[in-house]
């Protein structure tokens, strides 16, 4: 089961498409009232929608899952998911073309390329929601300048994750984005606690039940790339780590420019930064090779074009 969620399909056409495509599935069960189950996952058709396919309050009140289950909305039209997101309902975007979210901040909770992928992935919601990330910012007293920084890191890492997924790399763009939003959550709390930055935030997320996000937060510290096995970390971790090394303040810059600024700001860590430098350039080479981008400078200019267009 997908974390005990029932899936409300907003568009009639998409509901009918899934029903047609999977009615012969060995784990398909038809139910009364425009419902069916595939491999233990219940799909429901919206009742009483407002004509656009989006949900009104009556629909949300009517479509309650079985006891112990929660509600999530699925659609291939991103605009139809906005009502769900605004009401705090988990939203799944069937993003068949592998597009970027049509908003500056991807607000949906799961991004899938196909229903088949959806049925295979039972970890889609094991990541914080956008609303939860913002709540934690307040709880951890994250100042505005750090909020701007992490938003830029999250956006850049998300964009690279979408691009890499479209090249066949296994990576979750939304987990990447949420990890980016949270990577500096303990920045203020650890200013006078040497060696605790990243660790304190990771321990918090582990207690909250988000181990994948915790790993992103723990591993974003510059020296972590030199640890044994760092090259085998998930791409969600590596992309947040990498883009964090490109964002000076809230501006995307080349790694050498960002590194120079960090060495100036933290002179006590210059040796460690110098040791990590070659590893970070190697990670840059891996990314541009996967994306068939000419070089590091072209990667930066590509991000700038996407950011400002």
N, C-alpha and C positions, 0 to 999 in steps of 0.2 A: 504494500500500500504506500501511496505517496504521502508519508507523514500524516496519515489519517485525514486527508482532505477530500472533499467532494468537489468536482469540477463543473462549474456552471459555464456552458458555452453560450456566449452572448448572441452571436449571429445565427439566425436560422439556417442559412446556407452552410455554414461551417458544421453545425450540428448534424445536418443531413449528410454532409460529405463524410464525416467520421463514421456515422451510422452505416452508410453504404460500404465504405472501404473496409470496415472491421466486423461487419455482421457475420462473416464466415470465420472469424478468428476463433481458434480453439478455446480461448478463455472468454468468449463473449456471452453475455446473458442479457436478454431483453427484459425490461420491467415495465409496469404500467406507469402512466403519467409522464411520458416523454423522458424516460430515464433508461440507461443501459449501463452495464458493467463490462469493462475489459480488464482482464487480469487483476481483478479485485479493486479496480479504480472506477468509481461511479461518475458518470457524465449526466448532466441535467440540462434541459432546454430552458431558457429564460421564459417565464410566464409574466405577462403584464408589463413588458418593456415599454419605453416611451416612443417607439416608432423608429428610432435610429439604431436600435439594437442595444443601446446602452441601458443600464439598470436604473430604475427608480426605486424609491424606498419601499414601495409595496413589493416589488420583486425580491429585494433583499430579505424582507421579513418572511416572504413565502418560502424562499428556497433555503431552508435550514437542513443541514446534513443530519445523518443519524447521530445518536448520542455518542459523544466522544469524537465526532468529526467536525471539521471546520470547512469554511467555504473559500474557494478560489475561483477566479474568473479567467476564462481563456478566450482569446480572439486573435484573428489575423489582421484586424484593423486597430492600430494603436490608439486612435482617438476614442474608440469604444471602451478602452480600458481605463480611461481617465476617471470616470465616475467611480469605478471600483477602488482605484488608488485613493481618491479623495475621501472615500468612506472607510478607509483602512482595511479593505478587502485585498487579499493577495491577488496579484495580476500576472498572468502568463501570456507573453506575446509569442504567437506562432509567426516567427520571423523567417519565412521561407527563403527570402532573397539575401539574408545575412546583412541587412541594412543597419545603420546606426539609428538609435532612438531619435525621433524627430523633436527632441527637446534637449536643452543644454545639459540637463541632468537626467539620466535614465531612471525613471521612477518605478518601473515595473520590477517584479520580483524574480522572474524567470524568463529566459530568452531561449527559445527552442527553434530548431530548423525544420523539424517534422514531428508528427504525432508519434511515429515509431521511436524517435529519440526520446520523446516525452515518456513513453511507456517503459523505457529501459532505465530511466534515471529516477531513482527514489530519493535523491538528495537535493532536489530543486529548491526547496525552501529552507535548507539548513544554512541559511545566511541571514544576517540582520536585514530588516526592511529599511528603506530610506528614512522613514519616520523614526525608527528606532535609533539610527545613527545620529540624527539631529538631536534626539532627546539626550543621548549620551554626551554629545558635545556640550550641552547645557550643564549636565551633571558633573562633567569634568572641567568646567570653566575654561573651555577652549576659546582663546581670544580671537578677534576678527581676523587678524593677520594670519594666524595658523589655519583658520577656517578657509581662507582664500587659497592658501598653499595646498591644503589637502584636497580641496575641490579640483584644483588644476591637476594634481597628481592623479586623482581618481579618474578624471576625464581622459587624460592621456593614456593611462593604463587600460581603461575601457576600450578606447578606440583601437589600440594595438591588439587587444584581445579579440575584438570583432574581426579585424583584418587577418589575424593569425588563424582564428577558427575557420574563416573562409578559405584558408589554405590547407585545411585538414588537420590543424593542430588541436589537440584536446585541451580546451580552456573554457572556463565559464566567464563570460564578460561581466555578468552582474556580480558574482562573487569578487571578481577583480576590482570592480568599481567600489563595492562596499569596503573591501580591504583598504583601498586607497583613501576613502573617507575617514577610516579609523586608524591609519598607521601612526599618526602622531597624537592619539587620544590622551596619552599620559605625558605629553611634552612638558606641560607646566608643572605637574605633580612631581616630576623627576629631575627638575632643574638642579636641585641640591643633593641628588642621590646618584652618585657616580655608578655607571654600569646598569642602571635600572630602566633607562629609557627603552621602550619596546617590550621589556620583560614584564613590567607592571601591567601594561595594557593587555598583553597576551594572557596573563593569568586571569585578568578580569573577564575577558571574552571566553576563556575556558569555563569559568564558573557560570557564565551565562548560557553555556551550551553551544558555542560556536567555534569548534576547534580549527576549522579551515581558515576562518578570519583571524583567529589567534595566531596561527602560523605566519600569516602575512605580516602581522604587526611585529611579531618577534624577530622575523628574519629581515626586516627592512634596514637594520643598522648596517653601516657600510662594511664593517669588518666581517660580517657574517658570510659574505661571499667567499671568503678564504677557508671556511670550515669544510672538512671532508664531507662529500656528498652534496655540496651546494648546487652542483650542476644538475643534480637529479630532483631538485625541488619542483613542485608543480609550477606551471607557467603563471598561474594567478599570483604566486609569491614572487616569481622572478620579474614579472612585468611591473608590479608596484615598486619593487626594489629599484628597478632600472629607471622608471620615470621619475621617482623621487630624486634621482641623481641628475635629472635634467631640469628640475623646477627650482629656480632661484626666486624666493618670495612666491609670487603667483605667476611668474613668467617662465615659459618653456625656453630654455637656452641649451647650447651644446654642453656636453659633459665637461670638457676642459674649462669652460667658463664657470660652470657650477662648482667644479672642484677647486678652482682658484678662490672663489668666494668662501667656500667652506674652510679652506686652509687659513684664510685670513681671519675668519670668525672664531675658529677653534684651533689655535696654534698648538695646543697640547696634543692634538690628535693627528698632526701632519704626517708623522711617520706611518701610522696605521693607514691613513688615506693613500699615501704613496704606495704602500704594499698592495692595497686593494685595486689600485688604478688599472693595472694590466688585466685583471679579472673582469672589470667592468667594461673595458674596451672589447674584450672577448665576447661578453654577453651582447654588446651592441652589434658585433659582427654576426652573431647567431641570429639576431632578430632581423637585421637587414637582409641576410641571406634567405631566410624563410619568406620574407615579404618581397624579395626581388627588387630591393631598393639599392641604388648605386653605392651610397656611402652614408656615413653618419650625418654629414651636413644635409644631405638630401632627406634623410629621415626627419631631421628637425624642421626643414622647410615643409615637408608633407604635413606634419602635425600643425604647423602654423597655418597652412592653407585651410585645413579642416576646421581649425579653431575659429578663424575669422571669416569664413564664408558661410 
